[in-house]
Amino acid sequence: MITRLNQYRVMWVLVFFDLPTETKKDRKIYSDFRKKLITDGFTMFQFSIYLRHCPSAENAEVHIKRVKNALPERGYVGILCITDKQFGNMDIFYGKKEEEKQVGWQQLELF
């Protein structure tokens, strides 16, 4: 059994959503959904795209279940789980300028 964290075991959970915002009630539901994501440790990657770093697939499943429990009645929500290695291969641009790749997360081991 692999217990050591590596780029193929560490996961990223991405949540993509497009929720209605026509009425005041819709905007409240949208805001509440965003707040639940943020409370669960997700950070905004782009508007309506939030992501969370997870140390394992099992931990990612816990957070995916929380997102599923918070799903609003209307709108579209997508959940994608990828490895740290796959996430690290993403090219990110701001306009035509490519953003510098950030150094990966460091996990400390305690004995």
Buried (B, 14 or more C-beta within 10 A) or exposed (E): EEEEBEEEBBBBBBBBBEBBEEEEEBEEBBEEBBEBBEEBBBEEBEEBBBBBBBBBEEBBBEBBEBBEEBBBEEBEBEBEBBBBEBBBEEEEEEEEEEEEEEEEEEEEEEE
